[in-house]
């Protein structure tokens, strides 16, 4: 399998038309993470309503997987609480490393577009970067 096969239409679309890209006014939480293996940077900002993510935005640069991953993440997490997001993160993690039954992946929505990454362990961190930023931001006091 060629790496290009990872780059499905959905990923390309998110890369070309990123959702939630930009900066917000007075975020409640923010975090920046780097992936030195690939040169990717993701900076995310959150607004929280209690422990529910009510708004999310990101900026960054790097490979298609890392940037489309952040855009896809934005569509899945808004409106979810931090416990639900931690669960999604676990499921996503398993998807990136192994074959997981489809019904378990439904909660990930379009993030399933990145399931091909499991064949490319070197790109794991690219795909996980936005979740790592989210995790860091949610622990930021
Ligand atoms: Zn990358």
Backbone and ligand atoms as CSV (ligand in chain L), in Angstrom:
chain,resi,resn,atom,element,x,y,z
A,1,UNK,N,N,0.854,-1.210,0.000
A,1,UNK,CA,C,0.000,0.000,0.000
A,1,UNK,C,C,0.879,1.246,0.000
A,2,UNK,N,N,0.511,2.160,-0.797
A,2,UNK,CA,C,1.231,3.423,-0.909
A,2,UNK,C,C,0.673,4.419,0.103
A,3,UNK,N,N,1.530,5.274,0.603
A,3,UNK,CA,C,1.067,6.271,1.570
A,3,UNK,C,C,-0.042,7.140,0.977
A,4,UNK,N,N,0.011,7.353,-0.322
A,4,UNK,CA,C,-1.008,8.175,-0.974
A,4,UNK,C,C,-2.420,7.653,-0.740
A,5,UNK,N,N,-2.509,6.339,-0.523
A,5,UNK,CA,C,-3.841,5.774,-0.327
A,5,UNK,C,C,-4.477,6.230,0.985
A,6,UNK,N,N,-3.637,6.746,1.883
A,6,UNK,CA,C,-4.172,7.334,3.111
A,6,UNK,C,C,-4.929,8.613,2.808
A,7,UNK,N,N,-4.500,9.262,1.778
A,7,UNK,CA,C,-4.996,10.607,1.497
A,7,UNK,C,C,-6.310,10.549,0.756
A,8,UNK,N,N,-7.293,10.130,1.470
A,8,UNK,CA,C,-8.603,10.019,0.863
A,8,UNK,C,C,-9.201,11.410,0.634
A,9,UNK,N,N,-10.262,11.415,-0.122
A,9,UNK,CA,C,-10.898,12.691,-0.452
A,9,UNK,C,C,-11.230,13.513,0.786
A,10,UNK,N,N,-11.690,12.828,1.815
A,10,UNK,CA,C,-12.094,13.538,3.027
A,10,UNK,C,C,-10.913,14.285,3.653
A,11,UNK,N,N,-9.766,13.618,3.706
A,11,UNK,CA,C,-8.587,14.259,4.285
A,11,UNK,C,C,-8.179,15.460,3.452
A,12,UNK,N,N,-8.212,15.273,2.148
A,12,UNK,CA,C,-7.836,16.375,1.255
A,12,UNK,C,C,-8.789,17.552,1.426
A,13,UNK,N,N,-10.055,17.223,1.575
A,13,UNK,CA,C,-11.040,18.278,1.750
A,13,UNK,C,C,-10.799,19.045,3.053
A,14,UNK,N,N,-10.514,18.314,4.122
A,14,UNK,CA,C,-10.249,18.988,5.403
A,14,UNK,C,C,-8.965,19.799,5.353
A,15,UNK,N,N,-8.024,19.323,4.559
A,15,UNK,CA,C,-6.764,20.044,4.443
A,15,UNK,C,C,-6.960,21.339,3.660
A,16,UNK,N,N,-7.777,21.254,2.628
A,16,UNK,CA,C,-8.018,22.422,1.771
A,16,UNK,C,C,-8.984,23.411,2.420
A,17,UNK,N,N,-9.966,22.872,3.116
A,17,UNK,CA,C,-10.997,23.703,3.746
A,17,UNK,C,C,-11.057,23.385,5.234
A,18,UNK,N,N,-10.022,23.768,5.983
A,18,UNK,CA,C,-9.982,23.359,7.387
A,18,UNK,C,C,-11.132,23.942,8.196
A,19,UNK,N,N,-11.722,23.090,9.057
A,19,UNK,CA,C,-12.797,23.540,9.943
A,19,UNK,C,C,-12.158,24.097,11.216
A,20,UNK,N,N,-12.750,25.169,11.715
A,20,UNK,CA,C,-12.308,25.715,13.006
A,20,UNK,C,C,-10.867,26.184,13.000
A,21,UNK,N,N,-10.340,26.566,11.842
A,21,UNK,CA,C,-8.975,27.052,11.796
A,21,UNK,C,C,-8.954,28.519,12.189
A,22,UNK,N,N,-8.067,28.899,13.098
A,22,UNK,CA,C,-7.927,30.298,13.473
A,22,UNK,C,C,-7.758,30.456,14.965
A,23,UNK,N,N,-7.823,31.690,15.401
A,23,UNK,CA,C,-7.655,32.024,16.815
A,23,UNK,C,C,-8.989,32.504,17.359
A,24,UNK,N,N,-9.231,32.240,18.641
A,24,UNK,CA,C,-10.458,32.765,19.243
A,24,UNK,C,C,-10.107,33.826,20.267
A,25,UNK,N,N,-11.098,34.627,20.600
A,25,UNK,CA,C,-10.902,35.635,21.631
A,25,UNK,C,C,-11.023,34.980,22.997
A,26,UNK,N,N,-10.092,35.287,23.870
A,26,UNK,CA,C,-10.071,34.804,25.249
A,26,UNK,C,C,-10.490,33.346,25.433
A,27,UNK,N,N,-9.646,32.424,24.940
A,27,UNK,CA,C,-9.915,30.997,25.180
A,27,UNK,C,C,-9.758,30.652,26.659
A,28,UNK,N,N,-10.458,29.620,27.098
A,28,UNK,CA,C,-10.284,29.152,28.480
A,28,UNK,C,C,-9.007,28.329,28.625
A,29,UNK,N,N,-8.654,27.611,27.594
A,29,UNK,CA,C,-7.480,26.740,27.631
A,29,UNK,C,C,-6.784,26.825,26.291
A,30,UNK,N,N,-5.459,26.645,26.332
A,30,UNK,CA,C,-4.739,26.550,25.062
A,30,UNK,C,C,-3.494,25.698,25.272
A,31,UNK,N,N,-3.019,25.117,24.213
A,31,UNK,CA,C,-1.789,24.323,24.283
A,31,UNK,C,C,-1.193,24.193,22.895
A,32,UNK,N,N,0.129,24.076,22.890
A,32,UNK,CA,C,0.824,23.857,21.629
A,32,UNK,C,C,1.656,22.581,21.749
A,33,UNK,N,N,1.608,21.761,20.729
A,33,UNK,CA,C,2.444,20.555,20.713
A,33,UNK,C,C,3.191,20.470,19.379
A,34,UNK,N,N,4.357,19.832,19.476
A,34,UNK,CA,C,5.221,19.689,18.299
A,34,UNK,C,C,5.472,18.210,18.043
A,35,UNK,N,N,5.652,17.902,16.790
A,35,UNK,CA,C,6.071,16.557,16.413
A,35,UNK,C,C,7.394,16.680,15.666
A,36,UNK,N,N,8.504,16.573,16.405
A,36,UNK,CA,C,9.810,16.799,15.773
A,36,UNK,C,C,10.129,15.780,14.674
A,37,UNK,N,N,9.496,14.600,14.739
A,37,UNK,CA,C,9.742,13.575,13.725
A,37,UNK,C,C,9.354,14.052,12.338
A,38,UNK,N,N,8.366,14.936,12.292
A,38,UNK,CA,C,7.773,15.308,11.012
A,38,UNK,C,C,7.773,16.824,10.808
A,39,UNK,N,N,8.008,17.577,11.898
A,39,UNK,CA,C,7.975,19.022,11.799
A,39,UNK,C,C,6.589,19.617,11.945
A,40,UNK,N,N,5.650,18.845,12.466
A,40,UNK,CA,C,4.281,19.335,12.627
A,40,UNK,C,C,4.142,20.160,13.904
A,41,UNK,N,N,3.321,21.189,13.836
A,41,UNK,CA,C,2.972,22.000,15.006
A,41,UNK,C,C,1.458,22.168,15.029
A,42,UNK,N,N,0.870,21.961,16.197
A,42,UNK,CA,C,-0.560,22.243,16.368
A,42,UNK,C,C,-0.733,23.074,17.619
A,43,UNK,N,N,-1.461,24.162,17.468
A,43,UNK,CA,C,-1.804,25.010,18.606
A,43,UNK,C,C,-3.321,25.042,18.697
A,44,UNK,N,N,-3.852,24.642,19.836
A,44,UNK,CA,C,-5.307,24.613,19.943
A,44,UNK,C,C,-5.799,25.560,21.035
A,45,UNK,N,N,-7.010,25.997,20.878
A,45,UNK,CA,C,-7.671,26.846,21.865
A,45,UNK,C,C,-9.073,26.288,22.109
A,46,UNK,N,N,-9.475,26.367,23.369
A,46,UNK,CA,C,-10.761,25.795,23.774
A,46,UNK,C,C,-11.563,26.787,24.570
A,47,UNK,N,N,-12.864,26.694,24.450
A,47,UNK,CA,C,-13.752,27.287,25.436
A,47,UNK,C,C,-14.492,26.154,26.117
A,48,UNK,N,N,-14.581,26.251,27.431
A,48,UNK,CA,C,-15.253,25.217,28.209
A,48,UNK,C,C,-16.484,25.801,28.881
A,49,UNK,N,N,-17.546,25.000,28.848
A,49,UNK,CA,C,-18.758,25.329,29.573
A,49,UNK,C,C,-18.886,24.217,30.619
A,50,UNK,N,N,-18.416,24.478,31.842
A,50,UNK,CA,C,-18.242,23.384,32.805
A,50,UNK,C,C,-17.121,22.504,32.296
A,51,UNK,N,N,-17.419,21.236,32.054
A,51,UNK,CA,C,-16.379,20.389,31.448
A,51,UNK,C,C,-16.738,20.003,30.011
A,52,UNK,N,N,-17.661,20.758,29.424
A,52,UNK,CA,C,-18.034,20.515,28.029
A,52,UNK,C,C,-17.269,21.485,27.121
A,53,UNK,N,N,-16.662,20.952,26.075
A,53,UNK,CA,C,-15.978,21.791,25.102
A,53,UNK,C,C,-17.039,22.491,24.255
A,54,UNK,N,N,-17.163,23.809,24.460
A,54,UNK,CA,C,-18.209,24.521,23.728
A,54,UNK,C,C,-17.666,25.174,22.460
A,55,UNK,N,N,-16.354,25.363,22.404
A,55,UNK,CA,C,-15.772,25.910,21.179
A,55,UNK,C,C,-14.315,25.453,21.093
A,56,UNK,N,N,-13.851,25.334,19.873
A,56,UNK,CA,C,-12.514,24.799,19.617
A,56,UNK,C,C,-11.964,25.486,18.385
A,57,UNK,N,N,-10.711,25.881,18.429
A,57,UNK,CA,C,-10.071,26.334,17.202
A,57,UNK,C,C,-8.608,25.933,17.244
A,58,UNK,N,N,-7.988,25.909,16.096
A,58,UNK,CA,C,-6.574,25.528,16.058
A,58,UNK,C,C,-5.864,26.284,14.956
A,59,UNK,N,N,-4.553,26.389,15.126
A,59,UNK,CA,C,-3.681,26.828,14.047
A,59,UNK,C,C,-2.524,25.842,14.017
A,60,UNK,N,N,-1.807,25.816,12.940
A,60,UNK,CA,C,-0.674,24.914,12.891
A,60,UNK,C,C,-0.106,24.810,11.512
A,61,UNK,N,N,0.933,23.989,11.419
A,61,UNK,CA,C,1.538,23.728,10.123
A,61,UNK,C,C,2.142,22.335,10.172
A,62,UNK,N,N,2.325,21.769,9.014
A,62,UNK,CA,C,2.916,20.433,8.972
A,62,UNK,C,C,2.239,19.584,7.926
A,63,UNK,N,N,2.337,18.286,8.112
A,63,UNK,CA,C,1.871,17.361,7.081
A,63,UNK,C,C,0.343,17.301,7.033
A,64,UNK,N,N,-0.138,16.750,5.966
A,64,UNK,CA,C,-1.583,16.638,5.759
A,64,UNK,C,C,-2.253,15.860,6.891
A,65,UNK,N,N,-1.622,14.795,7.348
A,65,UNK,CA,C,-2.259,13.975,8.384
A,65,UNK,C,C,-2.454,14.777,9.669
A,66,UNK,N,N,-1.443,15.520,10.065
A,66,UNK,CA,C,-1.554,16.277,11.318
A,66,UNK,C,C,-2.591,17.399,11.194
A,67,UNK,N,N,-2.610,18.070,10.062
A,67,UNK,CA,C,-3.501,19.221,9.915
A,67,UNK,C,C,-4.947,18.782,9.659
A,68,UNK,N,N,-5.115,17.808,8.800
A,68,UNK,CA,C,-6.468,17.293,8.577
A,68,UNK,C,C,-6.982,16.638,9.855
A,69,UNK,N,N,-6.076,16.024,10.619
A,69,UNK,CA,C,-6.460,15.392,11.885
A,69,UNK,C,C,-7.047,16.404,12.853
A,70,UNK,N,N,-6.453,17.596,12.913
A,70,UNK,CA,C,-6.968,18.636,13.804
A,70,UNK,C,C,-8.327,19.132,13.334
A,71,UNK,N,N,-8.470,19.266,12.022
A,71,UNK,CA,C,-9.740,19.724,11.462
A,71,UNK,C,C,-10.843,18.700,11.720
A,72,UNK,N,N,-10.525,17.430,11.513
A,72,UNK,CA,C,-11.498,16.357,11.770
A,72,UNK,C,C,-11.863,16.301,13.254
A,73,UNK,N,N,-10.859,16.506,14.102
A,73,UNK,CA,C,-11.093,16.465,15.542
A,73,UNK,C,C,-12.114,17.525,15.959
A,74,UNK,N,N,-11.996,18.705,15.352
A,74,UNK,CA,C,-12.887,19.803,15.734
A,74,UNK,C,C,-14.347,19.420,15.526
A,75,UNK,N,N,-14.600,18.626,14.485
A,75,UNK,CA,C,-15.988,18.255,14.189
A,75,UNK,C,C,-16.545,17.242,15.170
A,76,UNK,N,N,-15.643,16.500,15.811
A,76,UNK,CA,C,-16.083,15.409,16.668
A,76,UNK,C,C,-16.241,15.837,18.127
A,77,UNK,N,N,-15.419,16.791,18.573
A,77,UNK,CA,C,-15.366,17.028,20.030
A,77,UNK,C,C,-16.254,18.156,20.536
A,78,UNK,N,N,-16.651,19.078,19.662
A,78,UNK,CA,C,-17.446,20.210,20.161
A,78,UNK,C,C,-18.776,19.685,20.690
A,79,UNK,N,N,-19.093,20.064,21.916
A,79,UNK,CA,C,-20.322,19.603,22.545
A,79,UNK,C,C,-20.118,18.384,23.435
A,80,UNK,N,N,-18.895,17.845,23.444
A,80,UNK,CA,C,-18.626,16.677,24.304
A,80,UNK,C,C,-17.892,17.118,25.578
A,81,UNK,N,N,-18.083,16.336,26.649
A,81,UNK,CA,C,-17.352,16.667,27.864
A,81,UNK,C,C,-15.991,15.967,27.888
A,82,UNK,N,N,-15.170,16.372,28.840
A,82,UNK,CA,C,-13.781,15.905,28.837
A,82,UNK,C,C,-13.674,14.396,29.044
A,83,UNK,N,N,-14.587,13.821,29.813
A,83,UNK,CA,C,-14.562,12.368,30.018
A,83,UNK,C,C,-14.892,11.642,28.711
A,84,UNK,N,N,-15.884,12.160,27.984
A,84,UNK,CA,C,-16.237,11.557,26.689
A,84,UNK,C,C,-15.066,11.675,25.710
A,85,UNK,N,N,-14.391,12.810,25.768
A,85,UNK,CA,C,-13.268,13.029,24.848
A,85,UNK,C,C,-12.108,12.089,25.182
A,86,UNK,N,N,-11.884,11.844,26.483
A,86,UNK,CA,C,-10.823,10.906,26.880
A,86,UNK,C,C,-11.135,9.510,26.339
A,87,UNK,N,N,-12.406,9.151,26.365
A,87,UNK,CA,C,-12.815,7.848,25.834
A,87,UNK,C,C,-12.599,7.775,24.313
A,88,UNK,N,N,-12.980,8.874,23.631
A,88,UNK,CA,C,-12.747,8.938,22.183
A,88,UNK,C,C,-11.260,8.813,21.877
A,89,UNK,N,N,-10.451,9.472,22.691
A,89,UNK,CA,C,-9.008,9.455,22.484
A,89,UNK,C,C,-8.475,8.024,22.592
A,90,UNK,N,N,-8.979,7.264,23.560
A,90,UNK,CA,C,-8.568,5.857,23.719
A,90,UNK,C,C,-8.956,5.028,22.500
A,91,UNK,N,N,-10.197,5.219,22.046
A,91,UNK,CA,C,-10.666,4.468,20.880
A,91,UNK,C,C,-9.843,4.830,19.648
A,92,UNK,N,N,-9.594,6.111,19.486
A,92,UNK,CA,C,-8.808,6.610,18.350
A,92,UNK,C,C,-7.404,6.006,18.370
A,93,UNK,N,N,-6.829,5.980,19.568
A,93,UNK,CA,C,-5.513,5.409,19.765
A,93,UNK,C,C,-5.465,3.946,19.303
A,94,UNK,N,N,-6.485,3.197,19.701
A,94,UNK,CA,C,-6.541,1.780,19.296
A,94,UNK,C,C,-6.679,1.664,17.793
A,95,UNK,N,N,-7.500,2.560,17.196
A,95,UNK,CA,C,-7.695,2.531,15.745
A,95,UNK,C,C,-6.383,2.781,14.998
A,96,UNK,N,N,-5.530,3.655,15.574
A,96,UNK,CA,C,-4.275,4.002,14.894
A,96,UNK,C,C,-3.240,2.895,15.008
A,97,UNK,N,N,-3.476,1.956,15.921
A,97,UNK,CA,C,-2.461,0.929,16.165
A,97,UNK,C,C,-2.888,-0.460,15.719
A,98,UNK,N,N,-4.182,-0.695,15.576
A,98,UNK,CA,C,-4.633,-2.045,15.259
A,98,UNK,C,C,-6.000,-2.010,14.587
A,99,UNK,N,N,-6.477,-3.170,14.210
A,99,UNK,CA,C,-7.810,-3.262,13.628
A,99,UNK,C,C,-8.835,-3.329,14.749
A,100,UNK,N,N,-9.771,-2.427,14.708
A,100,UNK,CA,C,-10.815,-2.362,15.730
A,100,UNK,C,C,-12.143,-2.565,15.012
A,101,UNK,N,N,-13.057,-3.359,15.596
A,101,UNK,CA,C,-14.361,-3.564,14.939
A,101,UNK,C,C,-15.043,-2.240,14.614
A,102,UNK,N,N,-15.633,-2.199,13.426
A,102,UNK,CA,C,-16.224,-0.966,12.924
A,102,UNK,C,C,-17.216,-0.325,13.888
A,103,UNK,N,N,-18.041,-1.186,14.549
A,103,UNK,CA,C,-19.081,-0.605,15.407
A,103,UNK,C,C,-18.476,0.170,16.589
A,104,UNK,N,N,-17.274,-0.224,16.993
A,104,UNK,CA,C,-16.618,0.509,18.079
A,104,UNK,C,C,-16.076,1.861,17.608
A,105,UNK,N,N,-15.905,1.992,16.290
A,105,UNK,CA,C,-15.305,3.207,15.752
A,105,UNK,C,C,-16.340,4.257,15.378
A,106,UNK,N,N,-17.615,3.873,15.412
A,106,UNK,CA,C,-18.653,4.799,14.958
A,106,UNK,C,C,-18.600,6.136,15.687
A,107,UNK,N,N,-18.271,6.093,16.981
A,107,UNK,CA,C,-18.224,7.316,17.788
A,107,UNK,C,C,-17.188,8.303,17.261
A,108,UNK,N,N,-16.245,7.825,16.476
A,108,UNK,CA,C,-15.182,8.707,15.977
A,108,UNK,C,C,-15.592,9.510,14.752
A,109,UNK,N,N,-16.743,9.189,14.183
A,109,UNK,CA,C,-17.201,9.940,13.015
A,109,UNK,C,C,-16.148,9.947,11.913
A,110,UNK,N,N,-15.919,11.129,11.362
A,110,UNK,CA,C,-15.013,11.242,10.225
A,110,UNK,C,C,-13.549,11.009,10.589
A,111,UNK,N,N,-13.238,10.989,11.870
A,111,UNK,CA,C,-11.854,10.664,12.250
A,111,UNK,C,C,-11.443,9.274,11.755
A,112,UNK,N,N,-12.446,8.454,11.430
A,112,UNK,CA,C,-12.142,7.133,10.879
A,112,UNK,C,C,-11.372,7.219,9.567
A,113,UNK,N,N,-11.411,8.384,8.931
A,113,UNK,CA,C,-10.659,8.561,7.687
A,113,UNK,C,C,-9.165,8.336,7.900
A,114,UNK,N,N,-8.722,8.438,9.159
A,114,UNK,CA,C,-7.295,8.260,9.445
A,114,UNK,C,C,-6.940,6.829,9.861
A,115,UNK,N,N,-7.883,5.920,9.738
A,115,UNK,CA,C,-7.615,4.553,10.206
A,115,UNK,C,C,-6.467,3.893,9.439
A,116,UNK,N,N,-6.198,4.343,8.215
A,116,UNK,CA,C,-5.101,3.764,7.442
A,116,UNK,C,C,-3.730,3.997,8.049
A,117,UNK,N,N,-3.661,4.921,9.009
A,117,UNK,CA,C,-2.380,5.240,9.638
A,117,UNK,C,C,-1.787,4.019,10.362
A,118,UNK,N,N,-2.657,3.086,10.749
A,118,UNK,CA,C,-2.138,1.914,11.470
A,118,UNK,C,C,-1.094,1.145,10.653
A,119,UNK,N,N,-1.122,1.315,9.350
A,119,UNK,CA,C,-0.124,0.656,8.515
A,119,UNK,C,C,1.190,1.439,8.444
A,120,UNK,N,N,1.181,2.610,9.056
A,120,UNK,CA,C,2.361,3.470,9.000
A,120,UNK,C,C,2.698,3.971,10.405
A,121,UNK,N,N,3.281,3.100,11.231
A,121,UNK,CA,C,3.521,3.472,12.638
A,121,UNK,C,C,4.306,4.788,12.783
A,122,UNK,N,N,5.138,5.114,11.795
A,122,UNK,CA,C,5.920,6.346,11.894
A,122,UNK,C,C,5.032,7.588,11.843
A,123,UNK,N,N,3.806,7.429,11.328
A,123,UNK,CA,C,2.911,8.586,11.229
A,123,UNK,C,C,1.924,8.664,12.385
A,124,UNK,N,N,2.063,7.747,13.328
A,124,UNK,CA,C,1.142,7.724,14.471
A,124,UNK,C,C,1.067,9.085,15.149
A,125,UNK,N,N,2.238,9.666,15.409
A,125,UNK,CA,C,2.249,10.927,16.158
A,125,UNK,C,C,1.601,12.061,15.349
A,126,UNK,N,N,1.734,12.014,14.028
A,126,UNK,CA,C,1.071,13.017,13.177
A,126,UNK,C,C,-0.442,12.967,13.419
A,127,UNK,N,N,-0.965,11.743,13.390
A,127,UNK,CA,C,-2.407,11.550,13.520
A,127,UNK,C,C,-2.890,11.860,14.938
A,128,UNK,N,N,-2.026,11.682,15.913
A,128,UNK,CA,C,-2.430,11.829,17.311
A,128,UNK,C,C,-2.188,13.247,17.836
A,129,UNK,N,N,-1.513,14.074,17.053
A,129,UNK,CA,C,-1.031,15.360,17.558
A,129,UNK,C,C,-2.145,16.261,18.105
A,130,UNK,N,N,-3.254,16.342,17.388
A,130,UNK,CA,C,-4.336,17.229,17.838
A,130,UNK,C,C,-4.929,16.734,19.162
A,131,UNK,N,N,-5.057,15.420,19.307
A,131,UNK,CA,C,-5.556,14.864,20.579
A,131,UNK,C,C,-4.553,15.135,21.704
A,132,UNK,N,N,-3.271,15.067,21.368
A,132,UNK,CA,C,-2.256,15.347,22.380
A,132,UNK,C,C,-2.346,16.801,22.849
A,133,UNK,N,N,-2.586,17.691,21.896
A,133,UNK,CA,C,-2.741,19.106,22.243
A,133,UNK,C,C,-3.981,19.305,23.115
A,134,UNK,N,N,-5.025,18.610,22.762
A,134,UNK,CA,C,-6.280,18.714,23.504
A,134,UNK,C,C,-6.100,18.224,24.946
A,135,UNK,N,N,-5.412,17.126,25.072
A,135,UNK,CA,C,-5.136,16.555,26.371
A,135,UNK,C,C,-4.302,17.515,27.220
A,136,UNK,N,N,-3.283,18.099,26.581
A,136,UNK,CA,C,-2.424,19.049,27.288
A,136,UNK,C,C,-3.218,20.275,27.703
A,137,UNK,N,N,-4.056,20.774,26.792
A,137,UNK,CA,C,-4.853,21.973,27.087
A,137,UNK,C,C,-5.828,21.719,28.225
A,138,UNK,N,N,-6.433,20.544,28.236
A,138,UNK,CA,C,-7.465,20.302,29.255
A,138,UNK,C,C,-6.840,20.144,30.640
A,139,UNK,N,N,-5.531,19.860,30.686
A,139,UNK,CA,C,-4.851,19.765,31.987
A,139,UNK,C,C,-4.228,21.083,32.406
A,140,UNK,N,N,-4.215,22.027,31.484
A,140,UNK,CA,C,-3.622,23.329,31.739
A,140,UNK,C,C,-4.545,24.120,32.672
A,141,UNK,N,N,-4.009,24.530,33.813
A,141,UNK,CA,C,-4.854,25.257,34.770
A,141,UNK,C,C,-4.842,26.736,34.477
L,1,ZN,ZN,ZN,3.290,14.762,10.257
